[in-house]
Amino acid sequence: MSLRTLRACMICSIVLPQSKFNREGCPNCETFLELRGNLDGIQEATSQVYEGLVTVTDPQRSWVAKWQRLQDYAPGTYAIKVVGVLPDEYVSAAESAGVKYIP
């Protein structure tokens, strides 16, 4: 797998290959982002520009997950910082789903 295909969700910051976002969507945000099979949505709601990575295997018990506000997310690899501008429609969808978007 090429690192160039990795993208970070701009809401939860999980890092996955673009093909996995396309095949399965975001494991944390799919209910409101609806990225599965949506290449335009993947381009808009994820970013190839991010800094640092942490892998979280037990989000409920990990101090790193708590520090990064990942306790309620799926285990996986997350970016420390994601660079990009999330379109207003996705910000609204997240807030309507009760998810606080922190740019």
N, C-alpha and C positions, 0 to 999 in steps of 0.2 A: 504494500500500500504506500502510495506517495503522500508525503506530508502536504503536498499542494492540494490534495482533495479533502483535507480536514477543514471543518467549519465549526464555529462555536455559535450556539443559540444566543441571541442577544437578550433573551429574557432570563434563562436559567444558567447560561454559560457552559452547558455540556458540550464537549467536543466529540464529533463523530465524522466519519467520512460522508461526503455529500450523498453517495449512493445509499447509505443507511438512512439518512434523513428522508430521501426519496422513497425508499422501500417501507420504512416503519414510522416515519415522522419523529418528532421529538418525544422522548419517553416522559418528560415532565410537562410539556406544554401542548401536546397534540390536541387536547380537547378544545382549545380555543385558537391555536395557530393553524391547525389543519394543514400541515406541511406534507403529509404523505401523498406522493404522486403530484406534488405542486412545485415544479421547478422554479417558477417565478417567485412563489412564496419563500422557498428555500433561499434564493438569492437576496430577497428583501429582509428576511427575519434572522438570517445567520450571517456570520462574517468570517472571512479568512484571516482577519487581522486580530490577533489576541496576544496576550503576554502571560507567560508562566502557566504551568499545568500542575494540578493536584489530582491524585487518584483517591477516590473515596469508596471504601468497600462496605462500611457500616455507618451510613449517614447519621443515624440516631445516637451513636456513641462517640463519634469522632469530634475532637476539639477543632480540627481544621474545618470540618463541615459546619460546625457552629460559627466559627470565625468568618467563613465565607457565606453564611446563611443558606446552607445546602441541606439542613437536617431533614427536610420533608421531600427531598428529591431522590431519584433512583441512584443506586450505586453507579459509578462511572468515572470518567476523566473530565475534569472541569478546568476552564481557563480562569486565571486569577483576575484578568481584566480583558474585556472584549471591546474592541474599537469599532464603531459604526453608528449610524443613525437609523433608529427603528422608525418606520413609517407610523404616522398617527393611528391608522386603522388597527395596527397590531398592539399599540399601546392601549387603545380603547378596549380591544378584545381582552387583553390581559387584566385590565382594571375591572371589566365587567365580570370576569371569572374570579375576582377576588385576589388576584395576584398583584402585588405591588412591584411595579417596574422601577428599577433603580439604574439609571444610565451610567 
